[in-house]
Amino acid sequence: MASSAHALAEATPASRDKYVDLLRVASLGTVVLGHWLMAAVSVRGDGRAEVGNLLAVEPRLQLLTWALQVMPVFFFVGGFSHALSYRSLRRKAGEHGESGENGGGALYSVFLRARLQRLLRPTVVFIGVWGALALALQLAGREGGLLDVSLRLVAQPLWFIGIYLAMVAFTPPLLRLHERYGWGAFGGLVAAAGLVDVLRFGFGVPYVEFLNFAFVWLAVHQLGFLRADGKPGRPYLLAGAGLAGAVLLVAYGPYPLSMVGMPGEKISNMAPPTFALLCHGLWLVGGVESLRGPAQRWLRRPRVWRAVVAANGVSMTAFLWHLTAMLGVYGALLALGVRLPEPVTGVWWAQVPVRVVVAGVVTALLVTVFRRFEQPSAVVLGESGVSPAGARPAAALGVTLCLFGVLGLSMVGFGGLLEGRTAVLIAVRVTAPVAVAMTLVGWLLVERAGRGRPAAAAT
């Protein structure tokens, strides 16, 4: 791994935006650390373990989410990368004479496969391992306590995978809108997100709030397109406007202080996303862009850049397995009879560094086992695994199935596989077996529709 990272770092072209790679690693790393810190595991009087939320135990800490809720930065980086990737494939398609109607369908399917390899392959492996483990545990009659909680919690980060899938799927049409209207396309998404909240809070329109799963995150994603074009030129203005908007909305509107979901709250800024979360995303994007200059100078150091390259190569694997590692650490402590201190006490805070380090070591071990599934294979333009006319609908159906599959699984978890335990995804009830099946079928469709043949590409 080290030698591979060293070779990749040495081969980095001068034109590559290294700061974007750093932001990708830093944003996922911050999410991982935040999850480890927020977990407040305690043992009740009856001896059963439960996992609480540190921000609910100590509400004053919710202000920290204004700096630590950095998923908008990852989606911003995604927009940048997707724009460059699609434009590159579009140029190659033109060189191979595949830019016509059928070629456009093949281009879309190849783009989806190229962008989703490092996302879906490790995700499918994660789902397969945990699904098999959950089934084996249920058949063996092992249940209760921290195990039940773990079967539910480890799947929750999959919501991010689902939203990211939608962003990849919408990249080609939204990139065309961006290339035609520039800031206007971004402004349209912002206006749509604001209108949704007006209809939701001002007029009580039912279910309209779920549209902001698209409008809010796609607006942040659209900022990545602007970054790919060398904008925004004055990020401090974006940061100031976003921060002012978020402060005003939280102070005078119906929006909660926390920028992450809190247990039991009537309104969440995250699920579904609110206009306040969009403002938060704007201030974060503007803030990190303001730091671009000094960060780029820091990245010129060979050791720093090699570390970023190495971390990027396993970032998705680490993200998928970090909760498994954390819950495994707590499970081991309980199995060894270690008494867990009450959350937010002095002893609890003193143990935080130790728990984080141990969770990091366990995550590294899991990454060592599963990192090979994150390595993408070469993607070439050429004849697809399906007919050119069928490539686009097959790819679109595949990514849609994956989207609803992983979102459904993030809500229902891996528990109760044999009992048909359900959760509500928007207005539809889903079960874990159905969600797993949708994900697997969708992944196979994306792989097949976007698989090219080197011989055809060479002609």
C-alpha positions as CSV (number, residue, x, y, z in Angstrom):
1,M,0.0,0.0,0.0
2,A,2.7,2.4,0.9
3,S,4.7,1.8,-2.3
4,S,1.5,2.1,-4.3
5,A,0.7,5.4,-2.6
6,H,4.3,6.6,-3.2
7,A,4.1,5.7,-6.9
8,L,0.8,7.5,-7.3
9,A,2.0,10.5,-5.5
10,E,5.1,10.7,-7.7
11,A,3.0,10.3,-10.8
12,T,0.6,13.1,-9.9
13,P,0.2,15.6,-12.8
14,A,1.0,19.2,-12.1
15,S,-2.5,20.2,-13.1
16,R,-4.2,18.1,-10.4
17,D,-6.1,20.0,-7.7
18,K,-4.5,18.5,-4.7
19,Y,-6.6,20.6,-2.3
20,V,-9.7,18.8,-3.5
21,D,-8.1,15.5,-2.5
22,L,-7.3,16.8,0.9
23,L,-10.8,18.1,1.4
24,R,-12.2,14.6,0.5
25,V,-10.0,12.9,3.1
26,A,-10.5,15.6,5.7
27,S,-14.3,15.7,5.4
28,L,-14.7,11.9,5.7
29,G,-12.2,11.8,8.5
30,T,-14.1,14.5,10.4
31,V,-17.3,12.5,10.0
32,V,-15.7,9.4,11.4
33,L,-14.2,11.2,14.4
34,G,-17.5,13.0,15.0
35,H,-19.4,9.6,15.1
36,W,-16.8,8.2,17.5
37,L,-17.2,11.2,19.8
38,M,-21.0,11.4,19.7
39,A,-21.5,7.8,20.8
40,A,-22.4,7.8,24.5
41,V,-22.6,4.1,25.4
42,S,-23.9,3.4,28.9
43,V,-25.3,0.4,30.9
44,R,-28.8,0.7,32.4
45,G,-29.9,-0.5,35.7
46,D,-31.1,-3.8,34.3
47,G,-27.6,-4.4,32.8
48,R,-28.6,-3.7,29.2
49,A,-26.3,-1.5,27.1
50,E,-27.7,1.5,25.2
51,V,-26.1,3.9,22.8
52,G,-27.0,7.6,23.4
53,N,-26.0,10.7,21.6
54,L,-23.5,13.0,23.3
55,L,-25.2,16.1,21.8
56,A,-28.5,15.1,23.4
57,V,-26.8,14.4,26.8
58,E,-25.0,17.8,26.7
59,P,-27.0,20.1,24.4
60,R,-24.5,22.9,24.7
61,L,-22.2,20.9,22.5
62,Q,-24.6,21.1,19.6
63,L,-22.9,24.3,18.5
64,L,-19.9,22.2,17.5
65,T,-21.9,20.8,14.6
66,W,-21.5,24.1,12.9
67,A,-17.9,23.1,12.3
68,L,-18.0,19.3,12.4
69,Q,-21.0,18.7,10.1
70,V,-18.8,18.7,7.0
71,M,-20.8,16.4,4.7
72,P,-21.5,19.5,2.5
73,V,-17.8,19.8,1.8
74,F,-17.7,16.2,0.6
75,F,-20.6,16.8,-1.7
76,F,-19.0,20.0,-3.0
77,V,-15.8,18.0,-3.8
78,G,-18.0,15.4,-5.5
79,G,-19.4,18.0,-7.8
80,F,-15.9,19.2,-8.8
81,S,-14.7,15.6,-9.5
82,H,-17.9,14.6,-11.3
83,A,-17.7,17.6,-13.6
84,L,-14.1,16.9,-14.6
85,S,-14.8,13.2,-15.0
86,Y,-17.8,13.6,-17.2
87,R,-16.1,16.3,-19.4
88,S,-13.1,14.0,-19.8
89,L,-15.3,11.1,-20.9
90,R,-17.3,13.4,-23.2
91,R,-14.1,14.5,-24.9
92,K,-13.0,10.9,-25.4
93,A,-16.4,9.9,-26.7
94,G,-16.1,12.6,-29.3
95,E,-12.6,11.3,-30.3
96,H,-14.1,7.8,-30.8
97,G,-17.1,9.2,-32.7
98,E,-19.5,8.0,-29.9
99,S,-21.2,11.4,-29.2
100,G,-24.4,10.7,-31.0
101,E,-27.7,9.5,-29.5
102,N,-26.7,5.9,-28.8
103,G,-23.2,7.1,-27.9
104,G,-24.7,9.4,-25.3
105,G,-26.5,6.5,-23.7
106,A,-23.2,4.5,-23.5
107,L,-21.4,7.6,-22.2
108,Y,-23.9,8.0,-19.4
109,S,-23.6,4.3,-18.4
110,V,-19.8,4.3,-18.5
111,F,-19.7,7.5,-16.5
112,L,-21.9,6.0,-13.8
113,R,-19.8,2.9,-13.6
114,A,-16.6,4.9,-13.5
115,R,-17.8,7.1,-10.7
116,L,-19.5,4.4,-8.7
117,Q,-16.9,1.7,-8.7
118,R,-15.1,2.9,-5.6
119,L,-18.5,3.6,-3.9
120,L,-20.7,0.6,-4.7
121,R,-18.2,-2.3,-4.6
122,P,-17.0,-1.7,-1.0
123,T,-20.7,-0.9,-0.1
124,V,-22.0,-4.2,-1.5
125,V,-19.2,-6.1,0.3
126,F,-20.1,-4.3,3.6
127,I,-23.8,-5.1,3.1
128,G,-23.0,-8.7,2.3
129,V,-20.8,-9.2,5.3
130,W,-23.2,-7.6,7.8
131,G,-26.2,-9.3,6.2
132,A,-24.7,-12.7,6.5
133,L,-23.5,-12.0,10.1
134,A,-27.0,-10.7,11.1
135,L,-28.7,-13.8,9.6
136,A,-26.2,-16.1,11.4
137,L,-26.7,-14.4,14.7
138,Q,-30.5,-14.5,14.4
139,L,-30.5,-18.2,13.4
140,A,-28.2,-18.9,16.4
141,G,-30.7,-17.0,18.7
142,R,-28.1,-14.4,19.7
143,E,-29.8,-11.0,20.3
144,G,-30.3,-8.3,22.7
145,G,-28.3,-5.4,24.3
146,L,-25.5,-3.8,22.3
147,L,-25.8,-6.4,19.5
148,D,-29.3,-5.2,18.5
149,V,-28.2,-1.6,18.6
150,S,-25.2,-2.4,16.5
151,L,-27.3,-4.2,13.8
152,R,-29.3,-1.0,13.5
153,L,-26.5,1.6,13.8
154,V,-23.9,0.2,11.5
155,A,-26.2,0.7,8.5
156,Q,-27.1,4.4,9.3
157,P,-24.2,5.9,7.4
158,L,-25.5,4.3,4.2
159,W,-27.8,7.3,3.8
160,F,-24.8,9.2,2.6
161,I,-24.2,6.6,-0.1
162,G,-27.7,6.9,-1.3
163,I,-27.6,10.7,-1.6
164,Y,-24.2,10.5,-3.3
165,L,-25.6,8.0,-5.8
166,A,-28.3,10.6,-6.7
167,M,-25.7,13.3,-7.3
168,V,-23.7,11.1,-9.7
169,A,-26.9,10.2,-11.6
170,F,-27.9,13.8,-12.0
171,T,-24.5,15.1,-12.9
172,P,-24.9,15.0,-16.8
173,P,-28.2,17.0,-17.0
174,L,-27.2,19.4,-14.2
175,L,-23.8,19.9,-15.7
176,R,-25.5,20.9,-19.0
177,L,-27.6,23.4,-17.1
178,H,-24.5,24.7,-15.4
179,E,-22.7,25.1,-18.7
180,R,-25.7,27.1,-20.1
181,Y,-26.7,29.2,-17.1
182,G,-23.7,29.2,-14.7
183,W,-24.6,30.7,-11.4
184,G,-28.2,30.8,-12.5
185,A,-28.5,27.0,-12.3
186,F,-27.1,27.1,-8.8
187,G,-29.5,29.9,-7.9
188,G,-32.4,27.9,-9.2
189,L,-31.7,25.0,-6.9
190,V,-31.2,27.4,-3.9
191,A,-34.6,29.1,-4.7
192,A,-36.3,25.7,-5.0
193,A,-34.9,24.6,-1.6
194,G,-36.2,27.9,0.0
195,L,-39.6,27.4,-1.6
196,V,-39.9,23.9,-0.2
197,D,-39.3,25.2,3.3
198,V,-41.9,28.0,2.8
199,L,-44.4,25.4,1.7
200,R,-43.5,23.1,4.6
201,F,-43.4,25.6,7.5
202,G,-45.6,28.4,6.1
203,F,-48.4,26.4,4.6
204,G,-48.0,22.9,6.1
205,V,-47.9,21.1,2.7
206,P,-47.4,17.4,3.5
207,Y,-44.4,15.5,2.2
208,V,-43.0,18.5,0.3
209,E,-40.0,18.6,2.7
210,F,-38.6,15.4,1.1
211,L,-37.9,17.3,-2.1
212,N,-35.0,19.0,-0.2
213,F,-33.1,15.8,-0.2
214,A,-32.5,16.7,-3.8
215,F,-32.5,20.5,-3.9
216,V,-30.3,21.1,-0.8
217,W,-27.6,18.6,-1.6
218,L,-27.7,19.2,-5.4
219,A,-27.2,22.9,-4.7
220,V,-24.0,22.2,-2.8
221,H,-23.0,19.7,-5.5
222,Q,-23.5,22.4,-8.1
223,L,-21.0,24.6,-6.3
224,G,-18.4,21.9,-7.2
225,F,-19.2,22.6,-10.9
226,L,-18.4,26.2,-10.3
227,R,-15.2,25.2,-8.6
228,A,-14.3,23.1,-11.7
229,D,-14.7,26.3,-13.7
230,G,-12.4,28.3,-11.4
231,K,-15.1,29.8,-9.2
232,P,-16.2,31.0,-6.7
233,G,-13.7,33.8,-6.9
234,R,-14.6,35.4,-3.6
235,P,-15.3,32.6,-1.2
236,Y,-15.3,34.8,1.9
237,L,-18.5,36.4,0.5
238,L,-20.1,33.0,0.1
239,A,-19.0,32.0,3.7
240,G,-20.3,35.2,5.2
241,A,-23.7,35.0,3.4
242,G,-24.1,31.4,4.4
243,L,-23.2,31.9,8.0
244,A,-25.4,35.0,8.4
245,G,-28.3,33.1,6.8
246,A,-27.9,30.1,9.1
247,V,-27.7,32.3,12.2
248,L,-30.8,34.2,11.3
249,L,-32.8,31.1,10.4
250,V,-31.9,29.3,13.6
251,A,-32.4,32.4,15.8
252,Y,-35.8,33.5,14.3
253,G,-37.1,30.5,12.4
254,P,-38.3,27.0,13.3
255,Y,-34.8,25.4,12.7
256,P,-32.9,23.6,15.5
257,L,-29.4,24.6,16.6
258,S,-27.8,21.2,15.7
259,M,-26.8,20.6,12.1
260,V,-27.0,16.9,12.6
261,G,-30.1,14.9,13.5
262,M,-31.0,14.6,17.1
263,P,-33.1,11.7,18.7
264,G,-36.7,12.7,19.4
265,E,-36.6,16.1,17.8
266,K,-39.7,17.2,15.9
267,I,-37.7,19.1,13.2
268,S,-34.3,18.0,12.0
269,N,-31.9,20.1,9.8
270,M,-30.7,16.8,8.3
271,A,-33.6,14.5,7.6
272,P,-35.0,16.0,5.4
273,P,-32.5,18.8,4.9
274,T,-33.6,22.3,5.5
275,F,-32.7,25.7,4.0
276,A,-30.7,26.3,7.2
277,L,-28.5,23.3,6.4
278,L,-28.0,24.7,2.9
279,C,-26.8,28.0,4.4
280,H,-24.5,26.0,6.7
281,G,-23.2,24.2,3.6
282,L,-22.5,27.5,1.8
283,W,-20.5,28.9,4.8
284,L,-18.5,25.7,5.0
285,V,-17.7,25.7,1.3
286,G,-16.8,29.3,1.4
287,G,-14.7,28.8,4.5
288,V,-12.6,25.9,3.1
289,E,-12.1,27.7,-0.2
290,S,-10.7,30.7,1.8
291,L,-8.0,28.3,3.1
292,R,-7.0,27.1,-0.3
293,G,-3.8,29.1,-0.6
294,P,-2.0,28.0,2.6
295,A,-3.3,24.5,2.2
296,Q,-1.9,24.2,-1.3
297,R,1.5,25.3,-0.1
298,W,1.4,22.7,2.6
299,L,0.5,20.0,0.1
300,R,3.7,20.7,-1.9
301,R,5.6,18.7,0.8
302,P,6.1,15.2,-0.6
303,R,5.3,13.4,2.7
304,V,2.1,15.3,3.1
305,W,0.9,14.6,-0.4
306,R,1.8,10.9,-0.1
307,A,-0.3,10.7,3.1
308,V,-3.2,12.3,1.4
309,V,-2.9,9.9,-1.6
310,A,-2.7,6.8,0.7
311,A,-5.8,8.0,2.8
312,N,-7.8,8.7,-0.4
313,G,-7.2,5.1,-1.5
314,V,-9.0,3.7,1.5
315,S,-11.3,6.5,2.6
316,M,-14.6,4.9,1.6
317,T,-13.7,1.6,3.2
318,A,-12.8,3.3,6.4
319,F,-16.1,5.3,6.3
320,L,-18.1,2.1,5.9
321,W,-16.5,0.2,8.7
322,H,-15.7,2.9,11.3
323,L,-18.9,2.3,13.3
324,T,-18.3,-1.4,13.2
325,A,-14.9,-0.7,14.8
326,M,-16.3,1.6,17.4
327,L,-19.1,-0.7,18.5
328,G,-16.7,-3.6,18.5
329,V,-14.5,-1.7,21.0
330,Y,-17.5,-1.1,23.3
331,G,-18.6,-4.7,22.9
332,A,-15.2,-5.9,23.9
333,L,-15.1,-3.7,26.9
334,L,-18.5,-5.0,28.0
335,A,-17.5,-8.6,27.4
336,L,-14.4,-8.1,29.6
337,G,-16.6,-6.7,32.4
338,V,-15.1,-3.2,32.1
339,R,-17.4,-0.7,33.8
340,L,-18.3,2.1,31.5
341,P,-18.4,5.6,33.1
342,E,-21.5,7.8,32.7
343,P,-21.3,10.0,29.6
344,V,-19.9,13.6,30.0
345,T,-18.4,12.9,33.4
346,G,-14.7,13.6,34.0
347,V,-13.8,9.9,33.7
348,W,-15.7,9.6,30.5
349,W,-13.8,12.5,28.9
350,A,-10.5,11.2,30.1
351,Q,-11.2,7.9,28.3
352,V,-12.2,9.5,25.0
353,P,-8.6,9.6,23.6
354,V,-8.0,6.0,24.4
355,R,-11.3,4.9,22.9
356,V,-10.7,6.9,19.7
357,V,-7.1,5.5,19.3
358,V,-8.4,1.9,19.8
359,A,-11.3,2.4,17.4
360,G,-8.8,3.8,14.9
361,V,-6.6,0.7,15.2
362,V,-9.6,-1.6,14.7
363,T,-10.7,0.5,11.7
364,A,-7.2,0.2,10.2
365,L,-7.4,-3.6,10.6
366,L,-10.7,-3.7,8.9
367,V,-9.4,-1.5,6.1
368,T,-6.5,-3.9,5.6
369,V,-9.0,-6.8,5.1
370,F,-11.5,-5.0,2.8
371,R,-9.5,-2.2,1.0
372,R,-9.0,-4.3,-2.1
373,F,-12.7,-3.9,-3.0
374,E,-12.2,-0.1,-3.2
375,Q,-9.6,-0.4,-6.0
376,P,-11.3,0.5,-9.3
377,S,-10.7,-1.4,-12.5
378,A,-10.0,0.4,-15.8
379,V,-13.0,1.9,-17.4
380,V,-12.9,2.4,-21.1
381,L,-15.2,3.7,-23.8
382,G,-16.5,1.2,-26.2
383,E,-19.2,-1.4,-26.6
384,S,-21.2,-1.8,-23.5
385,G,-22.3,-5.0,-21.9
386,V,-25.8,-4.2,-23.2
387,S,-26.9,-2.6,-26.5
388,P,-26.1,1.1,-26.8
389,A,-29.8,2.0,-27.0
390,G,-30.4,0.1,-23.7
391,A,-27.3,1.3,-21.8
392,R,-28.8,4.5,-20.5
393,P,-32.1,3.1,-19.2
394,A,-30.3,0.1,-17.7
395,A,-27.8,2.3,-15.9
396,A,-30.5,4.7,-14.8
397,L,-32.6,1.8,-13.4
398,G,-29.6,0.3,-11.7
399,V,-28.6,3.5,-9.9
400,T,-32.3,4.1,-8.9
401,L,-32.5,0.6,-7.4
402,C,-29.2,1.2,-5.5
403,L,-30.4,4.6,-4.3
404,F,-33.6,3.2,-2.7
405,G,-31.9,0.1,-1.6
406,V,-29.2,1.7,0.5
407,L,-31.5,4.5,1.8
408,G,-34.0,1.8,2.9
409,L,-31.2,-0.2,4.5
410,S,-29.9,2.8,6.3
411,M,-33.3,3.2,8.0
412,V,-34.3,-0.4,8.8
413,G,-30.8,-1.8,9.6
414,F,-29.8,-5.4,9.6
415,G,-31.9,-6.5,12.6
416,G,-35.1,-8.7,12.3
417,L,-34.2,-10.1,8.9
418,L,-36.5,-13.1,9.4
419,E,-39.3,-11.2,11.0
420,G,-39.6,-8.7,8.2
421,R,-38.9,-5.7,10.4
422,T,-39.8,-2.5,8.4
423,A,-39.0,1.2,8.3
424,V,-40.7,4.0,6.4
425,L,-38.7,5.5,3.5
426,I,-40.6,8.7,2.7
427,A,-44.0,7.1,2.5
428,V,-43.1,3.5,1.6
429,R,-42.4,0.7,4.0
430,V,-39.2,-1.3,3.3
431,T,-37.6,-4.4,4.8
432,A,-33.9,-5.3,5.0
433,P,-34.1,-8.3,2.6
434,V,-35.9,-6.2,-0.1
435,A,-33.4,-3.3,0.4
436,V,-30.4,-5.7,0.0
437,A,-31.9,-7.3,-3.1
438,M,-32.5,-3.8,-4.7
439,T,-29.0,-2.8,-4.0
440,L,-27.4,-6.0,-5.4
441,V,-29.6,-5.9,-8.6
442,G,-29.0,-2.2,-9.1
443,W,-25.2,-2.7,-8.7
444,L,-25.1,-5.5,-11.2
445,L,-27.1,-3.4,-13.7
446,V,-24.7,-0.4,-13.3
447,E,-21.7,-2.7,-13.7
448,R,-23.1,-4.5,-16.8
449,A,-24.4,-1.3,-18.5
450,G,-21.1,0.5,-18.1
451,R,-18.6,-2.3,-18.8
452,G,-16.7,-1.5,-22.0
453,R,-14.5,-3.7,-24.2
454,P,-10.9,-2.6,-24.6
455,A,-10.8,-3.9,-28.2
456,A,-13.8,-1.8,-29.2
457,A,-12.3,1.2,-27.4
458,A,-9.1,0.8,-29.3
459,T,-10.7,1.1,-32.7
